[in-house]
Amino acid sequence: MERGFSQPSQFAREMDHFSRCVQENVIPHTPGEEGLADMRIIEALYRSAREGKAVKLEAVKKLDAFRGPPPKEEG
């Protein structure tokens, strides 16, 4: 059974974009460092909840959030 989505899946578009970047040797629009920064924040939230206190994160070198070409629209 095939399923359709009423709205484009952001995750699917992101995976398609990343795959195209690998195939075409292009820098992704949103680099992996953005995801890594998100994961550091999520881990700090869990640690804060466990320990019942604020968790301070060290600053990271700020890079542009978007460095490669935007994803191509499908269709």
BALOBA-1460 file (C-alpha; in Angstrom, 3 decimals):
// residues 75
<rec num="1" residu="m" x="0.000" y="0.000" z="0.000"/>
<rec num="2" residu="e" x="1.415" y="3.374" z="-1.002"/>
<rec num="3" residu="r" x="0.847" y="6.376" z="1.224"/>
<rec num="4" residu="g" x="0.767" y="9.995" z="0.205"/>
<rec num="5" residu="f" x="1.340" y="13.104" z="2.261"/>
<rec num="6" residu="s" x="-0.810" y="16.201" z="2.018"/>
<rec num="7" residu="q" x="2.219" y="18.402" z="2.708"/>
<rec num="8" residu="p" x="5.826" y="17.813" z="1.662"/>
<rec num="9" residu="s" x="7.846" y="16.108" z="4.369"/>
<rec num="10" residu="q" x="10.590" y="18.453" z="5.580"/>
<rec num="11" residu="f" x="12.739" y="15.493" z="6.610"/>
<rec num="12" residu="a" x="12.324" y="13.793" z="3.233"/>
<rec num="13" residu="r" x="13.249" y="17.026" z="1.425"/>
<rec num="14" residu="e" x="16.309" y="17.390" z="3.635"/>
<rec num="15" residu="m" x="17.435" y="13.813" z="2.910"/>
<rec num="16" residu="d" x="16.874" y="14.316" z="-0.836"/>
<rec num="17" residu="h" x="18.861" y="17.568" z="-0.727"/>
<rec num="18" residu="f" x="21.734" y="15.956" z="1.169"/>
<rec num="19" residu="s" x="21.798" y="13.013" z="-1.258"/>
<rec num="20" residu="r" x="21.951" y="15.417" z="-4.217"/>
<rec num="21" residu="c" x="24.800" y="17.309" z="-2.533"/>
<rec num="22" residu="v" x="26.787" y="14.093" z="-2.136"/>
<rec num="23" residu="q" x="26.132" y="13.081" z="-5.757"/>
<rec num="24" residu="e" x="26.975" y="16.545" z="-7.141"/>
<rec num="25" residu="n" x="29.808" y="17.320" z="-4.676"/>
<rec num="26" residu="v" x="28.022" y="20.440" z="-3.372"/>
<rec num="27" residu="i" x="28.043" y="21.900" z="0.157"/>
<rec num="28" residu="p" x="24.634" y="21.294" z="1.833"/>
<rec num="29" residu="h" x="22.438" y="24.326" z="2.468"/>
<rec num="30" residu="t" x="22.333" y="23.605" z="6.207"/>
<rec num="31" residu="p" x="25.598" y="22.071" z="7.416"/>
<rec num="32" residu="g" x="25.903" y="19.246" z="9.919"/>
<rec num="33" residu="e" x="27.250" y="21.627" z="12.549"/>
<rec num="34" residu="e" x="23.713" y="22.983" z="12.948"/>
<rec num="35" residu="g" x="22.437" y="19.528" z="13.901"/>
<rec num="36" residu="l" x="25.381" y="19.010" z="16.232"/>
<rec num="37" residu="a" x="24.611" y="22.297" z="17.992"/>
<rec num="38" residu="d" x="20.991" y="21.177" z="18.420"/>
<rec num="39" residu="m" x="22.124" y="17.864" z="19.933"/>
<rec num="40" residu="r" x="24.406" y="19.666" z="22.422"/>
<rec num="41" residu="i" x="21.428" y="21.745" z="23.557"/>
<rec num="42" residu="i" x="19.165" y="18.704" z="23.875"/>
<rec num="43" residu="e" x="21.794" y="16.859" z="25.932"/>
<rec num="44" residu="a" x="22.152" y="19.910" z="28.194"/>
<rec num="45" residu="l" x="18.380" y="19.986" z="28.681"/>
<rec num="46" residu="y" x="18.347" y="16.332" z="29.756"/>
<rec num="47" residu="r" x="21.302" y="16.890" z="32.083"/>
<rec num="48" residu="s" x="19.613" y="19.956" z="33.575"/>
<rec num="49" residu="a" x="16.435" y="17.981" z="34.208"/>
<rec num="50" residu="r" x="18.394" y="15.116" z="35.811"/>
<rec num="51" residu="e" x="20.480" y="17.359" z="38.038"/>
<rec num="52" residu="g" x="17.814" y="19.972" z="38.746"/>
<rec num="53" residu="k" x="20.043" y="22.911" z="37.849"/>
<rec num="54" residu="a" x="21.048" y="25.033" z="34.885"/>
<rec num="55" residu="v" x="23.752" y="23.648" z="32.602"/>
<rec num="56" residu="k" x="26.071" y="26.142" z="30.955"/>
<rec num="57" residu="l" x="27.304" y="25.333" z="27.458"/>
<rec num="58" residu="e" x="30.608" y="26.549" z="26.110"/>
<rec num="59" residu="a" x="30.306" y="28.905" z="23.168"/>
<rec num="60" residu="v" x="31.076" y="27.465" z="19.773"/>
<rec num="61" residu="k" x="32.474" y="29.273" z="16.785"/>
<rec num="62" residu="k" x="29.485" y="30.821" z="15.035"/>
<rec num="63" residu="l" x="29.182" y="29.867" z="11.394"/>
<rec num="64" residu="d" x="26.597" y="30.965" z="8.891"/>
<rec num="65" residu="a" x="23.497" y="28.828" z="9.320"/>
<rec num="66" residu="f" x="23.226" y="28.404" z="5.547"/>
<rec num="67" residu="r" x="26.327" y="27.888" z="3.461"/>
<rec num="68" residu="g" x="25.335" y="25.939" z="0.399"/>
<rec num="69" residu="p" x="22.630" y="26.346" z="-2.221"/>
<rec num="70" residu="p" x="19.026" y="25.941" z="-1.046"/>
<rec num="71" residu="p" x="17.266" y="22.628" z="-1.730"/>
<rec num="72" residu="k" x="15.620" y="22.292" z="-5.128"/>
<rec num="73" residu="e" x="11.836" y="22.255" z="-5.150"/>
<rec num="74" residu="e" x="10.362" y="18.938" z="-6.238"/>
<rec num="75" residu="g" x="7.678" y="18.736" z="-8.845"/>
